[in-house]
Amino acid sequence: MERIDLLIVGLGNHTEQYLETRHNIGWMVATAFCQKHHSHFVPISSQYYLAKVNFAGNNVLVMLPRTYMNNSGIAVRAVVEKYQISVEKILVICDEYNFPLGKIHLKDSGGDGGHNGVRSVIEKLGETKFMRLRCGIGRNFGENELVQYVLSPFEPEEIPIRDQMISRAVEAIEYLLLKGKSRAMSDINSEKLWKIEIPPKQ
């Protein structure tokens, strides 16, 4: 069995009408990580797309669920069981409306925070001790407008900030692989990371 050092899960909805929406920022980050490292997704199963990246000696699996957001855990469990991946080696990338657009936060465990995709992963794995990279999408919505907001595209003036966040999230994943969880959480969450030069891929 191939050793997997990290499983990256980019949460999102897989059909075309959702690809550019706020709820799909996890999908966008995972895709950008693979593009940067010249890897391509393959539809291994009807439940997920999968890509492989080697970064600094780490074997990384990157998956995009094809089960829609609320059933993301079905796809994640299938990959975890197939590759025998421990829960501590899972990084779920998701949108976070409680953060301003552009803010990134790495967390090593916890509840679902009201996120249906994260909730599904917790339910299907029976575990909460997986990492989450939470990407801020802002909170510019009124009462009873949350669903409409997260399923809407970014406004044109928000796209430069979104794109910088995606780039920084990719750097955060690389830093996690280089430095480990504790150091990465400290430097990412304090934004110290973006004052540090990250070594190129070996």
C-alpha positions as CSV (number, residue, x, y, z in Angstrom):
1,M,0.0,0.0,0.0
2,E,1.4,3.4,-1.0
3,R,2.2,5.7,1.9
4,I,-0.1,8.8,2.0
5,D,1.3,11.7,4.0
6,L,-1.7,14.0,3.5
7,L,-5.2,13.7,2.1
8,I,-6.5,17.1,0.9
9,V,-10.3,17.4,0.5
10,G,-11.5,20.4,-1.5
11,L,-15.2,20.8,-0.5
12,G,-17.7,22.0,-3.1
13,N,-20.4,21.1,-5.5
14,H,-19.3,19.4,-8.6
15,T,-21.8,20.6,-11.3
16,E,-21.0,23.5,-13.5
17,Q,-23.5,26.0,-12.1
18,Y,-21.7,25.9,-8.7
19,L,-18.1,25.9,-9.7
20,E,-17.5,29.6,-9.2
21,T,-19.6,30.1,-6.1
22,R,-18.4,31.0,-2.6
23,H,-19.3,27.5,-1.3
24,N,-16.7,26.1,-3.8
25,I,-13.7,27.9,-2.5
26,G,-12.3,24.6,-1.1
27,W,-12.6,23.1,-4.6
28,M,-10.8,26.1,-6.0
29,V,-7.9,25.9,-3.6
30,A,-7.5,22.2,-4.1
31,T,-7.5,22.7,-7.9
32,A,-5.0,25.5,-7.7
33,F,-2.7,23.4,-5.5
34,C,-2.7,20.6,-8.2
35,Q,-2.3,23.1,-11.0
36,K,0.8,24.6,-9.4
37,H,2.3,21.2,-9.0
38,H,1.4,20.0,-12.5
39,S,-1.1,17.3,-11.4
40,H,-4.4,16.6,-12.9
41,F,-7.6,15.2,-11.5
42,V,-8.9,11.8,-12.7
43,P,-12.5,10.6,-12.2
44,I,-11.5,7.5,-10.3
45,S,-15.0,6.9,-9.0
46,S,-18.5,8.3,-9.5
47,Q,-18.0,9.7,-6.0
48,Y,-14.8,11.7,-6.4
49,Y,-12.0,13.1,-8.6
50,L,-8.5,12.3,-7.4
51,A,-5.0,13.7,-8.1
52,K,-1.6,12.8,-6.7
53,V,1.2,15.3,-5.8
54,N,4.7,14.8,-4.4
55,F,5.9,17.8,-2.5
56,A,9.2,17.9,-0.6
57,G,9.1,14.1,-0.3
58,N,5.5,14.0,0.8
59,N,2.9,11.8,-1.0
60,V,-0.2,13.9,-1.2
61,L,-3.7,12.8,-2.4
62,V,-6.0,15.5,-3.4
63,M,-9.7,14.8,-3.8
64,L,-12.8,16.6,-5.0
65,P,-16.1,15.0,-3.9
66,R,-18.7,14.5,-6.5
67,T,-21.5,13.8,-4.0
68,Y,-22.7,17.4,-3.5
69,M,-21.7,19.3,-0.4
70,N,-24.1,17.8,2.1
71,N,-22.9,14.3,1.3
72,S,-19.2,15.0,1.1
73,G,-18.5,12.5,3.8
74,I,-19.5,9.6,1.6
75,A,-16.7,10.4,-0.8
76,V,-14.2,11.1,1.9
77,R,-14.9,7.9,3.7
78,A,-14.5,5.9,0.4
79,V,-11.0,7.4,-0.2
80,V,-10.0,7.0,3.5
81,E,-10.9,3.3,3.5
82,K,-9.4,2.6,0.1
83,Y,-6.0,4.1,1.0
84,Q,-6.1,3.4,4.7
85,I,-5.5,7.0,5.7
86,S,-5.6,8.0,9.4
87,V,-7.8,10.9,10.3
88,E,-4.9,13.1,11.5
89,K,-3.6,13.1,7.9
90,I,-6.8,14.7,6.5
91,L,-7.0,18.3,5.5
92,V,-10.5,19.6,4.6
93,I,-10.6,22.9,2.8
94,C,-13.9,24.8,3.3
95,D,-15.5,28.2,3.1
96,E,-16.1,30.2,6.3
97,Y,-18.7,33.0,6.2
98,N,-17.7,34.0,9.8
99,F,-14.4,35.2,8.4
100,P,-13.9,38.3,6.2
101,L,-13.1,37.6,2.6
102,G,-9.4,36.7,2.3
103,K,-8.8,35.4,5.9
104,I,-7.3,31.9,6.2
105,H,-7.3,29.8,9.3
106,L,-5.8,26.3,10.0
107,K,-7.5,24.3,12.7
108,D,-6.6,20.7,13.8
109,S,-10.0,19.5,15.0
110,G,-13.4,20.6,16.3
111,G,-17.0,20.6,15.4
112,D,-18.6,21.4,12.1
113,G,-19.1,25.2,12.7
114,G,-22.4,25.1,10.9
115,H,-20.8,23.9,7.7
116,N,-22.8,21.1,6.1
117,G,-19.9,19.6,4.2
118,V,-17.7,19.4,7.3
119,R,-20.7,17.9,9.2
120,S,-21.0,15.2,6.6
121,V,-17.3,14.3,6.9
122,I,-17.6,14.1,10.7
123,E,-20.7,11.9,10.5
124,K,-19.3,9.5,7.9
125,L,-15.8,9.2,9.5
126,G,-17.1,9.2,13.1
127,E,-14.2,11.5,13.9
128,T,-13.5,15.2,14.5
129,K,-9.7,15.2,14.6
130,F,-9.0,16.1,11.1
131,M,-7.5,19.4,10.0
132,R,-9.6,22.2,8.4
133,L,-8.3,25.1,6.3
134,R,-11.0,27.6,6.6
135,C,-11.2,30.3,3.9
136,G,-13.2,33.5,4.5
137,I,-16.0,34.4,2.1
138,G,-17.4,37.3,4.0
139,R,-20.8,37.8,5.6
140,N,-22.6,40.2,3.3
141,F,-26.1,38.7,3.6
142,G,-29.3,39.4,5.5
143,E,-31.6,37.2,7.6
144,N,-32.5,33.9,5.9
145,E,-30.1,34.7,3.0
146,L,-27.2,32.4,3.9
147,V,-28.0,29.6,1.4
148,Q,-28.5,32.1,-1.4
149,Y,-25.2,33.9,-0.4
150,V,-22.9,30.9,-0.3
151,L,-24.3,29.6,-3.6
152,S,-23.7,32.9,-5.3
153,P,-20.5,33.8,-7.2
154,F,-18.1,36.3,-5.9
155,E,-18.7,39.9,-6.9
156,P,-16.3,41.3,-9.6
157,E,-14.6,43.6,-7.1
158,E,-14.0,40.6,-4.7
159,I,-12.2,38.5,-7.2
160,P,-8.7,39.9,-6.7
161,I,-9.0,39.3,-3.0
162,R,-10.4,35.8,-3.6
163,D,-7.5,35.0,-5.9
164,Q,-5.0,36.2,-3.4
165,M,-6.6,34.0,-0.8
166,I,-6.5,31.0,-3.1
167,S,-2.8,31.6,-3.7
168,R,-2.1,32.0,0.0
169,A,-4.1,28.9,0.8
170,V,-1.9,26.9,-1.6
171,E,1.2,28.3,0.2
172,A,-0.3,27.4,3.5
173,I,-0.7,23.7,2.4
174,E,2.9,23.7,1.2
175,Y,4.0,25.2,4.6
176,L,2.0,22.5,6.5
177,L,3.9,19.8,4.5
178,L,7.2,21.4,5.1
179,K,6.9,22.4,8.8
180,G,4.2,20.3,10.4
181,K,0.9,21.1,12.0
182,S,1.9,23.0,15.1
183,R,4.3,25.4,13.3
184,A,1.9,25.8,10.4
185,M,-1.0,26.7,12.6
186,S,1.0,29.3,14.4
187,D,2.5,31.0,11.3
188,I,-0.6,30.8,9.1
189,N,-3.1,32.0,11.7
190,S,-0.9,34.9,12.8
191,E,-0.3,35.7,9.1
192,K,3.5,35.5,9.8
193,L,3.7,33.0,7.0
194,W,3.5,35.7,4.3
195,K,6.6,37.3,5.7
196,I,8.5,33.9,5.3
197,E,10.1,32.7,2.0
198,I,8.9,29.2,1.3
199,P,11.6,27.0,-0.3
200,P,10.8,25.7,-3.8
201,K,9.7,22.1,-4.4
202,Q,12.6,19.7,-4.1
